[in-house]
Amino acid sequence: MHNYRQLKVWQRSLAFALRVYREAAEHFPADERFGLTSQICRAAGSIPMNIAEGSGNSSNKEFCRYLDMAKRSGEL
C-alpha cells in the first residue's frame, strides 16, 4: 500500500487538475460549459483520483494498472 499524498506524481497531478479547472472556467466560452470544458475537467480530475485509488491496492501490479489509467487520462 502506498501513501499517495507523499507521491510527487499525485501532488503535481492535483495541482495540474486545479489549474485546468481554473483555466477552463476563465477561458472557455459559457456555451461549452457542459461539453468540451466538462470533458477536459473530468479528464484532468481523473488523473490524481486514479493515482489515489490505485495506491490503496496491496499489489504493485494493480497500482501500476491505475497509474497507467491516470497516464491515459492525460494523453491527447
N, C-alpha and C positions, 0 to 999 in steps of 0.2 A: 504494500500500500504506500502511495506517495502523498506527501503533503503538497497539494497543488499550489497553495498560496506562496510557497517558497520557490516555486519554479519560475525562472526568469521568463520562459516562454508564455506562461499563464499571465504574469504581470504585464508583459508587453502586449499580449493579445487583448487584455482587458482595456488597456489604455487606447489601443487601436479601435476597439469597438466603441468606446465612449467618444472618440474623435469622429468616427464615421457618423454616429448618431447626431452629433452637433453639426457637422458639416452638411449632412443631408437635410437637417431641419432648416439650416440657413440658406442653402444654395439651390436646392431643388424646387421646382415650381409646386405650388399647392395642389395642382391637379394631378401630380404624380405621387401624392402622399400615400395612396393605397395601392400603388403599382410598383414602379421601379424603386422608389425610396424605401418602401416597406421591405421589398425583397433584399435590397442591399443591407439594410439594418439587421434583418434576420440572419443573413449570412455572416455578417461581422460578429453578431452576438453569439452565434453558434460555435465560434472558434474557442473562446475561453470556457464555454459551457461543456463542450466535448472534452477538453483537457481536464476540467474538474471532475466530470463524470467518470472518465477513464481512470483517474487517479484512485478512485475507490475500489478498483478491481484488485484482486490479490495476485494475479499473474501479470508478468511483464508483457506477455503476448497480447492479452486483452488491452492493456494500457496502450501498447503500440497501435492496436487497431483503432482506438479512439483518437490517438494522435494523428493517424492517417485521415480520419474523418475530419478532424479540425483543419488539417492542411488542405484538404479538398474544398472546404468551405471558403478558403481564401484565394483559391485559384480562379483565374479568368477563363 
